[in-house]
Amino acid sequence: MIANAGIIRVGTLLQTTTADFEANFAVSVRGTFLCYKYAAQQMIAQGRGGRLIGASSVAGKQGHPNQIAYCSAKFAVRGLTQCAALELGRYGITVNCYAPGAIATPMLEGIKVANDNSGASDRFYDGDYYKRMADRSTVGYLGKTDDVASIVSYLVSKEAHFITGQSISVDGGVHLS
C-alpha cells in the first residue's frame, strides 16, 4: 500500500493560518495514518505480510523557510512510519517512506508561484527558483517522477524485506546522511 499524498500551503510561521496548517496535516498525516492502519489490518488478516509506504519529503528531514505547515506534516509522516514499523514487523509487514527533494512536478511549480507571490523568493531564494533548487543537489539538476517511482518500486519488492522504518531521500544528494 502506498500512501502518496501531500499538499503544500507556503507561508512563514507568522503568515500560516490554522486552516492551512490543519489542511497539510489532514492530507499528509491523517491520510497516511488511515492508509497504514486499514492496510495493516487487511495484511494481518491475510497473514502474508506486506509493504506500507508513505510519502514524506526532504522538507520532513530538515526545515525549509516559508514551508512551516508542510515541513511539520512531513516530519510527522516519518514518525508515523517509524512507529508503525516497530509495531508491524512481527507480522512480516515493513513500513518505509520516501523523501523526495526538488522533483519537476506541478507541486514544485506551485511552490515557486506561491513563493513568488508572497515575496519569499526575494527573501529566501535568490535568482531563478528552479536553478537554485537544481544547484543545491550534488548532481546539479532537478529530479523526475521516475526517480521517485524507482525507489518506491524497490521498497515494495521482495528484495526490500529487510528495510523497515526508514525514510529514503530521493533528492540528488541535497541532504547527505
PyMOL CGO cylinders between C-alpha atoms (Angstrom):
from pymol import cmd
from pymol.cgo import CYLINDER

trace = [
    CYLINDER, 0.00, 0.00, 0.00, 1.39, 3.37, -0.99, 0.3, 1, 1, 1, 1, 1, 1,
    CYLINDER, 1.39, 3.37, -0.99, 0.06, 6.48, 0.73, 0.3, 1, 1, 1, 1, 1, 1,
    CYLINDER, 0.06, 6.48, 0.73, 1.19, 9.00, -1.87, 0.3, 1, 1, 1, 1, 1, 1,
    CYLINDER, 1.19, 9.00, -1.87, -0.39, 12.28, -0.87, 0.3, 1, 1, 1, 1, 1, 1,
    CYLINDER, -0.39, 12.28, -0.87, 0.61, 15.77, 0.00, 0.3, 1, 1, 1, 1, 1, 1,
    CYLINDER, 0.61, 15.77, 0.00, -0.40, 19.37, -0.37, 0.3, 1, 1, 1, 1, 1, 1,
    CYLINDER, -0.40, 19.37, -0.37, 1.53, 22.50, 0.35, 0.3, 1, 1, 1, 1, 1, 1,
    CYLINDER, 1.53, 22.50, 0.35, 0.48, 25.90, 1.55, 0.3, 1, 1, 1, 1, 1, 1,
    CYLINDER, 0.48, 25.90, 1.55, 3.54, 28.13, 1.67, 0.3, 1, 1, 1, 1, 1, 1,
    CYLINDER, 3.54, 28.13, 1.67, 3.96, 30.65, 4.43, 0.3, 1, 1, 1, 1, 1, 1,
    CYLINDER, 3.96, 30.65, 4.43, 6.12, 31.57, 7.36, 0.3, 1, 1, 1, 1, 1, 1,
    CYLINDER, 6.12, 31.57, 7.36, 5.12, 30.88, 10.96, 0.3, 1, 1, 1, 1, 1, 1,
    CYLINDER, 5.12, 30.88, 10.96, 3.60, 34.35, 11.19, 0.3, 1, 1, 1, 1, 1, 1,
    CYLINDER, 3.60, 34.35, 11.19, 1.71, 34.06, 7.88, 0.3, 1, 1, 1, 1, 1, 1,
    CYLINDER, 1.71, 34.06, 7.88, 0.37, 30.50, 8.11, 0.3, 1, 1, 1, 1, 1, 1,
    CYLINDER, 0.37, 30.50, 8.11, -3.25, 30.18, 9.18, 0.3, 1, 1, 1, 1, 1, 1,
    CYLINDER, -3.25, 30.18, 9.18, -4.53, 27.35, 11.32, 0.3, 1, 1, 1, 1, 1, 1,
    CYLINDER, -4.53, 27.35, 11.32, -6.68, 26.29, 8.34, 0.3, 1, 1, 1, 1, 1, 1,
    CYLINDER, -6.68, 26.29, 8.34, -3.56, 25.94, 6.15, 0.3, 1, 1, 1, 1, 1, 1,
    CYLINDER, -3.56, 25.94, 6.15, -1.73, 24.10, 8.94, 0.3, 1, 1, 1, 1, 1, 1,
    CYLINDER, -1.73, 24.10, 8.94, -4.64, 21.72, 9.52, 0.3, 1, 1, 1, 1, 1, 1,
    CYLINDER, -4.64, 21.72, 9.52, -5.09, 21.10, 5.78, 0.3, 1, 1, 1, 1, 1, 1,
    CYLINDER, -5.09, 21.10, 5.78, -1.49, 19.94, 5.48, 0.3, 1, 1, 1, 1, 1, 1,
    CYLINDER, -1.49, 19.94, 5.48, -1.92, 17.62, 8.47, 0.3, 1, 1, 1, 1, 1, 1,
    CYLINDER, -1.92, 17.62, 8.47, -5.27, 16.28, 7.24, 0.3, 1, 1, 1, 1, 1, 1,
    CYLINDER, -5.27, 16.28, 7.24, -3.80, 15.16, 3.93, 0.3, 1, 1, 1, 1, 1, 1,
    CYLINDER, -3.80, 15.16, 3.93, -0.25, 14.14, 4.83, 0.3, 1, 1, 1, 1, 1, 1,
    CYLINDER, -0.25, 14.14, 4.83, -0.57, 12.88, 8.40, 0.3, 1, 1, 1, 1, 1, 1,
    CYLINDER, -0.57, 12.88, 8.40, -4.17, 11.79, 8.91, 0.3, 1, 1, 1, 1, 1, 1,
    CYLINDER, -4.17, 11.79, 8.91, -4.31, 10.37, 5.38, 0.3, 1, 1, 1, 1, 1, 1,
    CYLINDER, -4.31, 10.37, 5.38, -1.13, 8.34, 5.88, 0.3, 1, 1, 1, 1, 1, 1,
    CYLINDER, -1.13, 8.34, 5.88, -2.26, 7.19, 9.34, 0.3, 1, 1, 1, 1, 1, 1,
    CYLINDER, -2.26, 7.19, 9.34, -5.56, 5.90, 7.95, 0.3, 1, 1, 1, 1, 1, 1,
    CYLINDER, -5.56, 5.90, 7.95, -3.89, 4.21, 4.98, 0.3, 1, 1, 1, 1, 1, 1,
    CYLINDER, -3.89, 4.21, 4.98, -1.34, 2.49, 7.24, 0.3, 1, 1, 1, 1, 1, 1,
    CYLINDER, -1.34, 2.49, 7.24, -3.99, 1.45, 9.77, 0.3, 1, 1, 1, 1, 1, 1,
    CYLINDER, -3.99, 1.45, 9.77, -6.52, -0.08, 7.40, 0.3, 1, 1, 1, 1, 1, 1,
    CYLINDER, -6.52, -0.08, 7.40, -4.00, -1.62, 5.04, 0.3, 1, 1, 1, 1, 1, 1,
    CYLINDER, -4.00, -1.62, 5.04, -2.17, -3.18, 8.01, 0.3, 1, 1, 1, 1, 1, 1,
    CYLINDER, -2.17, -3.18, 8.01, -5.43, -4.63, 9.34, 0.3, 1, 1, 1, 1, 1, 1,
    CYLINDER, -5.43, -4.63, 9.34, -6.07, -6.27, 5.98, 0.3, 1, 1, 1, 1, 1, 1,
    CYLINDER, -6.07, -6.27, 5.98, -2.47, -7.50, 5.65, 0.3, 1, 1, 1, 1, 1, 1,
    CYLINDER, -2.47, -7.50, 5.65, -2.56, -9.02, 9.14, 0.3, 1, 1, 1, 1, 1, 1,
    CYLINDER, -2.56, -9.02, 9.14, -5.90, -10.71, 8.39, 0.3, 1, 1, 1, 1, 1, 1,
    CYLINDER, -5.90, -10.71, 8.39, -4.47, -12.20, 5.18, 0.3, 1, 1, 1, 1, 1, 1,
    CYLINDER, -4.47, -12.20, 5.18, -1.39, -13.44, 7.06, 0.3, 1, 1, 1, 1, 1, 1,
    CYLINDER, -1.39, -13.44, 7.06, 1.10, -12.87, 4.21, 0.3, 1, 1, 1, 1, 1, 1,
    CYLINDER, 1.10, -12.87, 4.21, 2.91, -9.75, 5.44, 0.3, 1, 1, 1, 1, 1, 1,
    CYLINDER, 2.91, -9.75, 5.44, 3.22, -6.79, 3.17, 0.3, 1, 1, 1, 1, 1, 1,
    CYLINDER, 3.22, -6.79, 3.17, 4.65, -3.38, 2.46, 0.3, 1, 1, 1, 1, 1, 1,
    CYLINDER, 4.65, -3.38, 2.46, 3.39, 0.00, 3.63, 0.3, 1, 1, 1, 1, 1, 1,
    CYLINDER, 3.39, 0.00, 3.63, 4.94, 3.06, 2.01, 0.3, 1, 1, 1, 1, 1, 1,
    CYLINDER, 4.94, 3.06, 2.01, 4.32, 6.72, 2.87, 0.3, 1, 1, 1, 1, 1, 1,
    CYLINDER, 4.32, 6.72, 2.87, 5.21, 10.00, 1.21, 0.3, 1, 1, 1, 1, 1, 1,
    CYLINDER, 5.21, 10.00, 1.21, 7.44, 12.23, 3.30, 0.3, 1, 1, 1, 1, 1, 1,
    CYLINDER, 7.44, 12.23, 3.30, 9.82, 14.81, 1.87, 0.3, 1, 1, 1, 1, 1, 1,
    CYLINDER, 9.82, 14.81, 1.87, 13.31, 16.14, 2.40, 0.3, 1, 1, 1, 1, 1, 1,
    CYLINDER, 13.31, 16.14, 2.40, 11.34, 19.00, 3.96, 0.3, 1, 1, 1, 1, 1, 1,
    CYLINDER, 11.34, 19.00, 3.96, 10.41, 16.40, 6.57, 0.3, 1, 1, 1, 1, 1, 1,
    CYLINDER, 10.41, 16.40, 6.57, 14.08, 15.87, 7.38, 0.3, 1, 1, 1, 1, 1, 1,
    CYLINDER, 14.08, 15.87, 7.38, 15.22, 19.47, 7.52, 0.3, 1, 1, 1, 1, 1, 1,
    CYLINDER, 15.22, 19.47, 7.52, 13.06, 22.56, 7.84, 0.3, 1, 1, 1, 1, 1, 1,
    CYLINDER, 13.06, 22.56, 7.84, 12.67, 24.88, 4.88, 0.3, 1, 1, 1, 1, 1, 1,
    CYLINDER, 12.67, 24.88, 4.88, 11.81, 28.56, 5.05, 0.3, 1, 1, 1, 1, 1, 1,
    CYLINDER, 11.81, 28.56, 5.05, 8.28, 29.57, 4.12, 0.3, 1, 1, 1, 1, 1, 1,
    CYLINDER, 8.28, 29.57, 4.12, 7.02, 25.96, 4.47, 0.3, 1, 1, 1, 1, 1, 1,
    CYLINDER, 7.02, 25.96, 4.47, 6.24, 25.54, 8.17, 0.3, 1, 1, 1, 1, 1, 1,
    CYLINDER, 6.24, 25.54, 8.17, 2.98, 23.60, 7.78, 0.3, 1, 1, 1, 1, 1, 1,
    CYLINDER, 2.98, 23.60, 7.78, 4.32, 21.33, 5.03, 0.3, 1, 1, 1, 1, 1, 1,
    CYLINDER, 4.32, 21.33, 5.03, 7.58, 20.58, 6.84, 0.3, 1, 1, 1, 1, 1, 1,
    CYLINDER, 7.58, 20.58, 6.84, 5.78, 19.86, 10.10, 0.3, 1, 1, 1, 1, 1, 1,
    CYLINDER, 5.78, 19.86, 10.10, 3.40, 17.42, 8.40, 0.3, 1, 1, 1, 1, 1, 1,
    CYLINDER, 3.40, 17.42, 8.40, 6.16, 15.60, 6.54, 0.3, 1, 1, 1, 1, 1, 1,
    CYLINDER, 6.16, 15.60, 6.54, 8.22, 15.29, 9.74, 0.3, 1, 1, 1, 1, 1, 1,
    CYLINDER, 8.22, 15.29, 9.74, 5.12, 13.66, 11.28, 0.3, 1, 1, 1, 1, 1, 1,
    CYLINDER, 5.12, 13.66, 11.28, 4.90, 11.13, 8.43, 0.3, 1, 1, 1, 1, 1, 1,
    CYLINDER, 4.90, 11.13, 8.43, 8.41, 9.98, 9.35, 0.3, 1, 1, 1, 1, 1, 1,
    CYLINDER, 8.41, 9.98, 9.35, 7.28, 9.48, 12.96, 0.3, 1, 1, 1, 1, 1, 1,
    CYLINDER, 7.28, 9.48, 12.96, 4.21, 7.51, 11.89, 0.3, 1, 1, 1, 1, 1, 1,
    CYLINDER, 4.21, 7.51, 11.89, 6.40, 5.37, 9.66, 0.3, 1, 1, 1, 1, 1, 1,
    CYLINDER, 6.40, 5.37, 9.66, 8.90, 4.56, 12.41, 0.3, 1, 1, 1, 1, 1, 1,
    CYLINDER, 8.90, 4.56, 12.41, 6.20, 3.71, 14.97, 0.3, 1, 1, 1, 1, 1, 1,
    CYLINDER, 6.20, 3.71, 14.97, 4.26, 1.57, 12.50, 0.3, 1, 1, 1, 1, 1, 1,
    CYLINDER, 4.26, 1.57, 12.50, 7.46, -0.28, 11.53, 0.3, 1, 1, 1, 1, 1, 1,
    CYLINDER, 7.46, -0.28, 11.53, 8.13, -1.10, 15.20, 0.3, 1, 1, 1, 1, 1, 1,
    CYLINDER, 8.13, -1.10, 15.20, 4.60, -2.39, 15.68, 0.3, 1, 1, 1, 1, 1, 1,
    CYLINDER, 4.60, -2.39, 15.68, 4.06, -4.27, 12.44, 0.3, 1, 1, 1, 1, 1, 1,
    CYLINDER, 4.06, -4.27, 12.44, 7.38, -6.03, 11.82, 0.3, 1, 1, 1, 1, 1, 1,
    CYLINDER, 7.38, -6.03, 11.82, 6.27, -9.11, 13.74, 0.3, 1, 1, 1, 1, 1, 1,
    CYLINDER, 6.27, -9.11, 13.74, 3.54, -9.58, 11.13, 0.3, 1, 1, 1, 1, 1, 1,
    CYLINDER, 3.54, -9.58, 11.13, 6.01, -9.53, 8.26, 0.3, 1, 1, 1, 1, 1, 1,
    CYLINDER, 6.01, -9.53, 8.26, 4.99, -6.00, 7.30, 0.3, 1, 1, 1, 1, 1, 1,
    CYLINDER, 4.99, -6.00, 7.30, 7.67, -3.46, 6.51, 0.3, 1, 1, 1, 1, 1, 1,
    CYLINDER, 7.67, -3.46, 6.51, 6.91, 0.25, 6.71, 0.3, 1, 1, 1, 1, 1, 1,
    CYLINDER, 6.91, 0.25, 6.71, 9.02, 2.88, 4.99, 0.3, 1, 1, 1, 1, 1, 1,
    CYLINDER, 9.02, 2.88, 4.99, 8.64, 6.29, 3.45, 0.3, 1, 1, 1, 1, 1, 1,
    CYLINDER, 8.64, 6.29, 3.45, 10.34, 8.12, 0.65, 0.3, 1, 1, 1, 1, 1, 1,
    CYLINDER, 10.34, 8.12, 0.65, 11.52, 11.71, 0.90, 0.3, 1, 1, 1, 1, 1, 1,
    CYLINDER, 11.52, 11.71, 0.90, 11.67, 13.47, -2.46, 0.3, 1, 1, 1, 1, 1, 1,
    CYLINDER, 11.67, 13.47, -2.46, 13.59, 16.66, -2.93, 0.3, 1, 1, 1, 1, 1, 1,
    CYLINDER, 13.59, 16.66, -2.93, 13.03, 19.06, -5.81, 0.3, 1, 1, 1, 1, 1, 1,
    CYLINDER, 13.03, 19.06, -5.81, 11.18, 16.96, -8.37, 0.3, 1, 1, 1, 1, 1, 1,
    CYLINDER, 11.18, 16.96, -8.37, 9.86, 18.53, -11.58, 0.3, 1, 1, 1, 1, 1, 1,
    CYLINDER, 9.86, 18.53, -11.58, 6.13, 18.33, -10.84, 0.3, 1, 1, 1, 1, 1, 1,
    CYLINDER, 6.13, 18.33, -10.84, 3.15, 20.67, -10.70, 0.3, 1, 1, 1, 1, 1, 1,
    CYLINDER, 3.15, 20.67, -10.70, 3.67, 20.86, -6.91, 0.3, 1, 1, 1, 1, 1, 1,
    CYLINDER, 3.67, 20.86, -6.91, 7.15, 22.33, -7.41, 0.3, 1, 1, 1, 1, 1, 1,
    CYLINDER, 7.15, 22.33, -7.41, 5.68, 24.85, -9.83, 0.3, 1, 1, 1, 1, 1, 1,
    CYLINDER, 5.68, 24.85, -9.83, 3.05, 25.68, -7.21, 0.3, 1, 1, 1, 1, 1, 1,
    CYLINDER, 3.05, 25.68, -7.21, 5.73, 26.26, -4.59, 0.3, 1, 1, 1, 1, 1, 1,
    CYLINDER, 5.73, 26.26, -4.59, 7.61, 28.54, -6.97, 0.3, 1, 1, 1, 1, 1, 1,
    CYLINDER, 7.61, 28.54, -6.97, 4.50, 30.57, -7.81, 0.3, 1, 1, 1, 1, 1, 1,
    CYLINDER, 4.50, 30.57, -7.81, 3.43, 30.81, -4.17, 0.3, 1, 1, 1, 1, 1, 1,
    CYLINDER, 3.43, 30.81, -4.17, 6.92, 31.91, -3.13, 0.3, 1, 1, 1, 1, 1, 1,
    CYLINDER, 6.92, 31.91, -3.13, 6.99, 34.48, -5.94, 0.3, 1, 1, 1, 1, 1, 1,
    CYLINDER, 6.99, 34.48, -5.94, 3.55, 35.83, -4.95, 0.3, 1, 1, 1, 1, 1, 1,
    CYLINDER, 3.55, 35.83, -4.95, 4.44, 36.03, -1.26, 0.3, 1, 1, 1, 1, 1, 1,
    CYLINDER, 4.44, 36.03, -1.26, 7.79, 37.71, -1.84, 0.3, 1, 1, 1, 1, 1, 1,
    CYLINDER, 7.79, 37.71, -1.84, 9.55, 34.69, -0.36, 0.3, 1, 1, 1, 1, 1, 1,
    CYLINDER, 9.55, 34.69, -0.36, 11.66, 34.25, -3.47, 0.3, 1, 1, 1, 1, 1, 1,
    CYLINDER, 11.66, 34.25, -3.47, 13.28, 37.57, -2.72, 0.3, 1, 1, 1, 1, 1, 1,
    CYLINDER, 13.28, 37.57, -2.72, 13.79, 36.69, 0.97, 0.3, 1, 1, 1, 1, 1, 1,
    CYLINDER, 13.79, 36.69, 0.97, 14.77, 33.03, 0.79, 0.3, 1, 1, 1, 1, 1, 1,
    CYLINDER, 14.77, 33.03, 0.79, 15.69, 32.12, -2.80, 0.3, 1, 1, 1, 1, 1, 1,
    CYLINDER, 15.69, 32.12, -2.80, 17.97, 34.42, -4.76, 0.3, 1, 1, 1, 1, 1, 1,
    CYLINDER, 17.97, 34.42, -4.76, 17.55, 34.32, -8.52, 0.3, 1, 1, 1, 1, 1, 1,
    CYLINDER, 17.55, 34.32, -8.52, 15.83, 31.65, -10.58, 0.3, 1, 1, 1, 1, 1, 1,
    CYLINDER, 15.83, 31.65, -10.58, 13.97, 29.22, -8.29, 0.3, 1, 1, 1, 1, 1, 1,
    CYLINDER, 13.97, 29.22, -8.29, 14.47, 26.12, -10.44, 0.3, 1, 1, 1, 1, 1, 1,
    CYLINDER, 14.47, 26.12, -10.44, 18.16, 26.83, -10.93, 0.3, 1, 1, 1, 1, 1, 1,
    CYLINDER, 18.16, 26.83, -10.93, 18.62, 27.35, -7.21, 0.3, 1, 1, 1, 1, 1, 1,
    CYLINDER, 18.62, 27.35, -7.21, 16.86, 24.05, -6.45, 0.3, 1, 1, 1, 1, 1, 1,
    CYLINDER, 16.86, 24.05, -6.45, 18.96, 22.22, -9.07, 0.3, 1, 1, 1, 1, 1, 1,
    CYLINDER, 18.96, 22.22, -9.07, 22.20, 23.82, -7.85, 0.3, 1, 1, 1, 1, 1, 1,
    CYLINDER, 22.20, 23.82, -7.85, 21.53, 22.58, -4.31, 0.3, 1, 1, 1, 1, 1, 1,
    CYLINDER, 21.53, 22.58, -4.31, 21.83, 18.96, -5.44, 0.3, 1, 1, 1, 1, 1, 1,
    CYLINDER, 21.83, 18.96, -5.44, 25.18, 17.29, -5.92, 0.3, 1, 1, 1, 1, 1, 1,
    CYLINDER, 25.18, 17.29, -5.92, 24.07, 16.10, -9.37, 0.3, 1, 1, 1, 1, 1, 1,
    CYLINDER, 24.07, 16.10, -9.37, 23.12, 19.65, -10.45, 0.3, 1, 1, 1, 1, 1, 1,
    CYLINDER, 23.12, 19.65, -10.45, 19.62, 19.03, -11.79, 0.3, 1, 1, 1, 1, 1, 1,
    CYLINDER, 19.62, 19.03, -11.79, 16.03, 18.54, -10.67, 0.3, 1, 1, 1, 1, 1, 1,
    CYLINDER, 16.03, 18.54, -10.67, 14.65, 15.06, -10.21, 0.3, 1, 1, 1, 1, 1, 1,
    CYLINDER, 14.65, 15.06, -10.21, 11.90, 13.48, -12.27, 0.3, 1, 1, 1, 1, 1, 1,
    CYLINDER, 11.90, 13.48, -12.27, 8.89, 11.48, -11.18, 0.3, 1, 1, 1, 1, 1, 1,
    CYLINDER, 8.89, 11.48, -11.18, 10.57, 8.29, -12.46, 0.3, 1, 1, 1, 1, 1, 1,
    CYLINDER, 10.57, 8.29, -12.46, 13.36, 8.85, -9.92, 0.3, 1, 1, 1, 1, 1, 1,
    CYLINDER, 13.36, 8.85, -9.92, 10.81, 8.65, -7.11, 0.3, 1, 1, 1, 1, 1, 1,
    CYLINDER, 10.81, 8.65, -7.11, 8.87, 5.79, -8.71, 0.3, 1, 1, 1, 1, 1, 1,
    CYLINDER, 8.87, 5.79, -8.71, 12.01, 3.65, -8.90, 0.3, 1, 1, 1, 1, 1, 1,
    CYLINDER, 12.01, 3.65, -8.90, 12.68, 3.79, -5.14, 0.3, 1, 1, 1, 1, 1, 1,
    CYLINDER, 12.68, 3.79, -5.14, 9.01, 3.13, -4.37, 0.3, 1, 1, 1, 1, 1, 1,
    CYLINDER, 9.01, 3.13, -4.37, 9.09, 0.12, -6.71, 0.3, 1, 1, 1, 1, 1, 1,
    CYLINDER, 9.09, 0.12, -6.71, 12.11, -1.22, -4.88, 0.3, 1, 1, 1, 1, 1, 1,
    CYLINDER, 12.11, -1.22, -4.88, 10.61, -0.66, -1.43, 0.3, 1, 1, 1, 1, 1, 1,
    CYLINDER, 10.61, -0.66, -1.43, 7.54, -2.74, -2.31, 0.3, 1, 1, 1, 1, 1, 1,
    CYLINDER, 7.54, -2.74, -2.31, 9.64, -5.57, -3.75, 0.3, 1, 1, 1, 1, 1, 1,
    CYLINDER, 9.64, -5.57, -3.75, 10.54, -8.87, -2.07, 0.3, 1, 1, 1, 1, 1, 1,
    CYLINDER, 10.54, -8.87, -2.07, 14.17, -7.78, -2.12, 0.3, 1, 1, 1, 1, 1, 1,
    CYLINDER, 14.17, -7.78, -2.12, 13.40, -4.94, 0.32, 0.3, 1, 1, 1, 1, 1, 1,
    CYLINDER, 13.40, -4.94, 0.32, 12.19, -7.32, 3.04, 0.3, 1, 1, 1, 1, 1, 1,
    CYLINDER, 12.19, -7.32, 3.04, 14.95, -6.25, 5.46, 0.3, 1, 1, 1, 1, 1, 1,
    CYLINDER, 14.95, -6.25, 5.46, 14.41, -2.50, 5.14, 0.3, 1, 1, 1, 1, 1, 1,
    CYLINDER, 14.41, -2.50, 5.14, 11.87, -1.01, 7.54, 0.3, 1, 1, 1, 1, 1, 1,
    CYLINDER, 11.87, -1.01, 7.54, 11.30, 2.19, 9.48, 0.3, 1, 1, 1, 1, 1, 1,
    CYLINDER, 11.30, 2.19, 9.48, 13.35, 4.19, 7.01, 0.3, 1, 1, 1, 1, 1, 1,
    CYLINDER, 13.35, 4.19, 7.01, 12.86, 7.46, 5.19, 0.3, 1, 1, 1, 1, 1, 1,
    CYLINDER, 12.86, 7.46, 5.19, 14.75, 7.22, 1.92, 0.3, 1, 1, 1, 1, 1, 1,
    CYLINDER, 14.75, 7.22, 1.92, 15.83, 10.52, 0.39, 0.3, 1, 1, 1, 1, 1, 1,
    CYLINDER, 15.83, 10.52, 0.39, 15.41, 10.94, -3.37, 0.3, 1, 1, 1, 1, 1, 1,
    CYLINDER, 15.41, 10.94, -3.37, 16.96, 14.37, -3.75, 0.3, 1, 1, 1, 1, 1, 1,
    CYLINDER, 16.96, 14.37, -3.75, 20.08, 14.20, -5.91, 0.3, 1, 1, 1, 1, 1, 1,
    CYLINDER, 20.08, 14.20, -5.91, 22.31, 14.46, -2.86, 0.3, 1, 1, 1, 1, 1, 1,
    CYLINDER, 22.31, 14.46, -2.86, 20.94, 17.65, -1.30, 0.3, 1, 1, 1, 1, 1, 1,
    CYLINDER, 20.94, 17.65, -1.30, 20.75, 16.11, 2.18, 0.3, 1, 1, 1, 1, 1, 1,
    CYLINDER, 20.75, 16.11, 2.18, 23.51, 13.62, 2.86, 0.3, 1, 1, 1, 1, 1, 1,
    CYLINDER, 23.51, 13.62, 2.86, 23.20, 11.36, 5.88, 0.3, 1, 1, 1, 1, 1, 1,
]
cmd.load_cgo(trace, "trace")
